Amino acid sequence: MHPNLENLTTESGDPRHAHIDLLGVAELATLMNEADQSVPLAVHAALDDIVRGITLVSERMERGGRLFYVGTGTPGRIGVLDASEIPPTFSVEGRVVGIMAGGRDAIFNAVEGIEDDAAAGARAVDEAGIGPLDSVVGVAASGRTPFVIAAVRRARELGALGVGFSCNQDTELSAAADHAIEVVVGPEVVSGSTRLKAGTAQKLVLNMFSTISMVRLGRTYGDLMIEVNASNEKLRERAVRMVMRISGAPRDDAQRALEATDYAVPVASLMLLRGLSADAARTQLDAADGRLRTALEHSEETP
């Protein structure tokens, strides 16, 4: 049985793109750039559904749950990319996880037929130990990928939240989920090549899911990524600048506080602002669930 693709905008063509093989580099670059400008507008049109999805996910994460992305091909790779950047950016391990159909090898090489394997999608959810506090965001440009649909359905059976994110309207994935997000980006410059506009939309939306969830968990202070893992010279310099900005302390004091705390920006900032030792600052942060703003508000009330 052949899959029905005729109603999928991601598989349709645009007359403006019919002769791209005759265009020069500058013309092609201009055409692609113009096409890409429509993607943020498509994301904006779906913003209410995106906000609702992030709210549902972040509420579960605040109670200890995890966020899983499930995808095949480009969506799977984008999910793995987004998840892999959370530990170094926010020092949070295992809370945002990418499940790629076909496993690690499929990140670099196509695994034939895996996207059609519904049983493998359900099995991947079981193997990840997904439970009631967790959220599974299934990502599929077409909205009809059996692996992803089965993963979302299995997650729901286990009590997890199932979110379906596709780039077409009224999709099977949307119907299978607790909550649907449909960012309709229209035809691709290369017809059916959903690593283009659809992939860009997926990156934008997953950025929102992970970043907003981390902000809600208190992993930032204002717009500062205070939980960054200062693992190289550039990031250590960024840590110094953040502590100076938060505390108002001179550079030398910020440097010393960071060295005393193994470059933990929240601890160093609290030390300087409240005149605490490193141990006392850590204790106050722990009592505030690691949230620097909460710790500062509490310490202001402490005699």
C-alpha positions in Angstrom: 0.0 0.0 0.0 1.4 3.4 -1.0 1.4 6.2 1.5 -1.0 9.0 0.7 1.2 12.1 0.3 -1.0 14.2 -2.0 -2.6 16.2 0.8 0.7 17.0 2.6 1.9 20.6 2.0 5.4 19.5 2.8 5.3 17.2 -0.2 3.8 19.6 -2.6 5.6 21.9 -5.1 5.7 25.6 -5.6 5.7 26.9 -9.2 8.3 29.5 -8.2 10.8 26.7 -7.5 10.1 24.7 -10.7 13.3 25.7 -12.5 15.8 26.1 -9.7 18.3 23.9 -11.5 18.6 26.7 -14.1 19.4 29.4 -11.5 22.7 30.8 -10.5 24.1 30.7 -7.0 23.0 34.2 -6.1 19.5 33.6 -7.4 19.2 30.4 -5.5 20.5 31.9 -2.3 18.1 34.7 -2.6 15.2 32.3 -3.3 16.1 30.2 -0.3 16.5 33.2 2.0 13.1 34.5 0.9 11.5 31.1 1.6 13.1 30.9 5.0 11.6 34.2 6.1 8.2 32.6 6.1 9.2 30.1 8.8 9.1 32.4 11.8 5.7 33.6 10.6 4.4 30.0 10.5 5.8 29.4 14.0 4.1 32.6 15.2 0.8 31.5 13.7 1.0 28.3 15.9 2.2 30.1 19.0 -0.9 29.5 21.1 -0.5 25.8 20.7 3.2 26.0 21.2 2.7 27.9 24.5 0.1 25.4 25.7 2.5 22.5 24.9 5.4 24.1 26.7 3.2 24.9 29.7 2.1 21.3 30.0 5.7 20.1 29.7 7.2 22.5 32.1 4.6 21.8 34.7 5.6 18.2 34.7 9.3 19.0 34.7 8.8 21.2 37.8 7.6 18.0 39.5 10.6 16.1 38.5 9.6 14.8 35.0 11.7 14.6 31.9 11.3 15.9 28.4 11.8 13.4 25.5 11.9 14.2 21.8 11.2 11.4 19.5 11.8 11.5 15.7 13.2 9.9 12.6 15.6 11.5 10.1 16.0 15.2 10.4 13.5 15.7 13.3 15.2 13.0 15.2 18.6 14.6 14.7 17.3 18.0 15.7 15.8 16.5 18.8 19.2 14.9 19.7 21.0 18.2 19.0 18.7 20.2 21.2 18.9 17.7 24.1 22.7 17.4 23.8 23.1 21.1 24.4 21.2 21.2 27.7 23.9 19.7 30.0 26.7 22.2 29.0 24.3 25.2 28.9 22.3 24.6 32.0 24.2 21.8 33.9 21.1 19.6 33.8 21.8 15.9 33.1 19.1 13.5 31.8 16.2 15.9 32.0 16.0 16.5 28.2 16.5 13.4 26.1 16.5 12.8 22.3 15.3 9.5 21.0 16.4 8.9 17.5 14.8 6.1 15.4 17.6 3.7 14.6 19.7 4.7 17.5 23.1 6.4 17.5 24.2 5.1 14.1 21.1 6.7 12.5 22.3 10.2 13.6 25.0 10.0 11.0 23.6 7.5 8.5 20.1 6.7 7.3 18.7 3.5 8.6 16.4 2.1 6.0 12.8 1.4 6.9 13.1 2.4 10.6 10.5 5.2 10.3 7.9 2.7 9.2 8.5 0.4 12.2 5.7 1.2 14.7 6.7 -1.6 17.1 10.2 -0.1 17.3 8.7 3.3 18.3 6.7 1.8 21.1 9.7 -0.2 22.2 11.9 2.8 22.3 9.6 4.4 24.8 9.6 1.3 27.0 13.4 1.1 26.9 13.7 4.8 28.0 11.7 4.0 31.1 9.2 6.8 30.4 6.6 7.3 33.1 3.7 9.5 34.3 5.7 12.6 35.1 7.4 12.6 31.7 6.5 14.3 28.4 7.1 12.9 24.9 7.2 15.3 22.0 6.9 13.4 18.8 8.3 15.3 15.9 7.4 14.5 12.2 7.2 17.0 9.4 4.6 14.8 7.6 2.7 14.0 10.7 2.3 10.4 9.5 5.5 8.7 10.6 4.5 5.3 12.2 7.6 5.2 14.5 6.7 8.6 16.0 3.0 8.0 16.2 3.5 4.7 18.0 5.9 6.3 20.4 3.5 9.0 21.3 0.7 6.5 21.8 2.8 4.2 24.0 3.9 7.2 26.1 0.3 8.1 26.7 -0.5 4.5 27.7 2.2 4.8 30.3 0.6 8.0 31.7 3.1 10.4 30.1 2.1 13.5 28.2 2.1 13.0 24.5 2.7 16.0 22.2 2.5 15.7 18.5 4.5 18.3 16.5 4.1 18.3 12.7 4.3 20.6 9.7 1.0 19.7 8.1 -2.6 20.1 9.1 -5.0 17.6 10.7 -2.3 14.9 10.9 -2.4 11.4 12.3 0.3 12.4 14.8 -2.0 15.2 16.0 -4.8 12.8 16.5 -2.6 10.4 18.4 -1.4 13.0 20.9 -2.8 14.7 24.0 -1.8 18.0 22.5 -1.0 18.9 18.9 1.2 21.6 17.4 1.0 22.1 13.6 3.5 24.6 12.1 2.5 24.7 8.4 5.5 25.9 6.5 4.3 25.1 3.0 6.3 23.6 0.1 10.0 23.3 0.2 12.4 24.9 -2.3 13.5 21.3 -3.1 10.1 19.6 -3.1 9.7 17.2 -0.2 13.1 18.0 1.4 11.8 18.7 4.8 15.3 19.3 6.3 14.8 22.8 4.9 11.8 25.0 6.1 10.3 22.2 8.2 13.6 21.5 9.8 14.1 25.2 10.6 10.7 25.3 12.2 11.5 22.2 14.3 14.7 23.8 15.5 12.9 27.0 16.5 10.2 25.3 18.4 12.4 22.8 20.2 14.6 25.7 21.2 11.5 27.1 22.9 10.6 23.9 24.6 14.0 23.3 26.2 15.0 26.9 26.9 11.6 28.0 28.4 11.5 24.8 30.5 15.0 25.5 31.9 14.1 29.1 32.6 11.0 27.9 34.5 13.2 25.5 36.5 15.3 28.5 37.6 18.4 27.6 35.6 18.8 31.3 34.5 18.9 34.6 36.4 17.4 37.2 34.1 18.9 36.5 30.7 22.1 35.0 32.2 22.9 31.3 31.8 24.2 31.1 35.3 24.3 27.3 35.4 26.7 27.1 32.4 29.5 24.5 32.7 32.6 26.7 32.6 34.7 24.1 30.9 37.0 26.3 28.8 38.6 29.8 28.9 35.8 31.5 27.1 33.1 30.1 29.4 35.2 30.9 32.5 35.5 34.5 31.3 31.7 34.6 30.7 31.2 33.3 34.3 33.4 36.2 35.7 31.4 38.7 33.7 28.1 37.2 34.9 29.1 37.4 38.6 30.3 41.0 38.2 27.0 41.9 36.6 24.8 40.1 39.2 26.8 41.2 42.3 28.3 44.5 41.2 31.6 43.3 42.6 34.9 44.2 41.0 36.6 41.7 38.7 39.2 40.5 41.3 36.5 39.7 43.8 34.3 37.9 41.3 37.3 35.8 40.2 38.2 34.8 43.7 34.6 33.9 44.5 34.4 31.7 41.4 37.7 30.0 42.1 36.4 29.2 45.6 33.2 27.6 44.2 34.6 25.7 41.2 33.1 28.3 38.9 29.6 28.0 40.2 28.1 31.3 39.2 25.0 31.2 41.5 27.1 30.3 44.6 29.7 32.9 43.9 27.1 35.6 43.3 25.2 34.8 46.5 28.5 34.8 48.5 29.3 38.3 47.3 25.8 39.7 47.6 25.2 38.4 51.1 28.7 38.1 52.5 28.5 34.3 52.9 31.0 31.6 52.8 30.9 29.1 49.9 29.3 26.4 52.1 26.7 28.8 53.5 25.8 30.0 50.1 25.4 26.5 48.8 23.2 25.6 51.7 20.9 28.6 51.0 20.8 27.7 47.3 19.9 24.1 48.1 17.1 25.3 50.4 15.8 27.4 47.4 15.9 24.4 45.1 18.9 25.9 43.3 17.1 29.1 42.3 19.3 32.1 42.8 16.5 34.6 42.7 14.6 32.7 45.4 17.7 32.4 47.5 18.3 36.1 47.3 14.7 36.9 48.2 14.9 34.6 51.2 18.2 35.9 52.4 16.9 39.4 52.4 14.3 38.4 54.9 16.8 36.6 57.2 18.1 38.7 60.1 
